[in-house]
């Protein structure tokens, strides 16, 4: 009985060792390295008017299609110690990102907050979702 258990254990160890390189390769292939979130622009005037504090941050990159990587941007809305973050696409063609963000507008109404890009693309966060 002991010899059968030893054989089964050795077979399982061999199977594990055979699968280990495949598991390691899959991890490095599919794992996105965590990059530090960094704020790249803040709409301070919005906060000064008594509204929510709105910022745009860069949160690394994400795959677009099979091979093309794009920067990942996040719209952050803060109010006291609470916040909400929404992934956004910046429709920016060959312009410095800070210059482009300066042209974007943030408006806060009784319905919620709208982030409007010069291209006309907008992101809306309803009042019920705001912190």
N, C-alpha and C positions, 0 to 999 in steps of 0.2 A: 504494500500500500504506500509506504514511504517513497519507494522508487518511482511510482506513478506520479505522486505529487511533485517530486523533484523534477521529473521530465516535463510536467505541465508548467511548472514555475519557470523552468529554463526556456521553454517555448514562448511563454508570455514575455519574458525578458527580451528574447531575440526579436519578437514582433515589435515591442516597444522601441528597441534600438534601431530597427529598420524604419520605423515611422518617424523617429525623432528628427532626422534631417528634413523630411517633408513638412513636418509641423513648424520647424524653425523657418524654413523657406517661406511657407504660407504666412507666418506672422510678419516677417519683414516685407513681404510683397503687399500685404493688405493693410498693414498698420500705417496710419498717418501720424507722422511725428507731431507731437504737441508743440505749437509755437506760442510764445507769450502774446496775449492779447495786448495791443497797444492802441491807445487813443490817438487818432491822427487829426481830429478836428472837433471843436466844441462850439456850439451855438450859444455863446454866453449872453447875447442880447435877449434870448428867449427867457433865460433864467432871471435876468435883471427886470423884465417886465412882470415878474411874479408867476411865470409859468413853470413848466417842468424843465429840468436841465436836460438838453438833448446833445448827444455826442455821436460821432462816427468813429468806430475802431476797426483796425485791421486784425483779423483773427486767422492768420496763416493763409493757406491756399486750399483750394478744392479742385478735384478732377472735373474737367469739362470735356465730355466725350471720353475717348480712350487715351489720348496722349496729352492733350492741352491742359495746362494748369492755369487757373485764374486766381487772382487775389480774392479773398473772402472778406466782405465788409459787413459790419453789424451796426444797426441803428439802435442806440441805447437811450432810454428815457428814464431819468432819475427823479424821484420826489422824496425828499428826506432820506431815509435809509432803505427805501424800496426801489426796485428798478424792474424794467422789462427790456428784453433784447430781441431784435428781429433781424434775421438775415436779409440783406438787400443786395440787389445788383445795381452797380453804378454804370449807367449808360454813358460812358466817357470814351471818346475817340481821340487818342493821341494828345491829350491835354494833361498837364501836371495835375495830380489828384487834389492837391490843396487848392489850386486855382479853381478847379471844377467844383469843389465843395463850397467855396465862397459864393459861387453863383446859385447854389441850391437854396431853397427857401423852406423854412419851417413855420407853419402857421398852426396856432392852437385856437380852436373854437369850442363851443359848448358840445359839439358832437365828438371831438377828439383831436388828434394831432395828425397833420399831413406833412410829409417830407416830399417836396416837389423839386424835380431835377429840371435843368434847362431844356432837356429833350422832351419834356412833357410827361415823362414817366413819374408816377407818384406812388408813395407808400402811405397807407392810412392806418392809424391805430385808433380804434373806437374808444370813447371815454370810459366805457365799462371795462376795458382791458388795461387801462392806465393804472400805475401804482398810486 
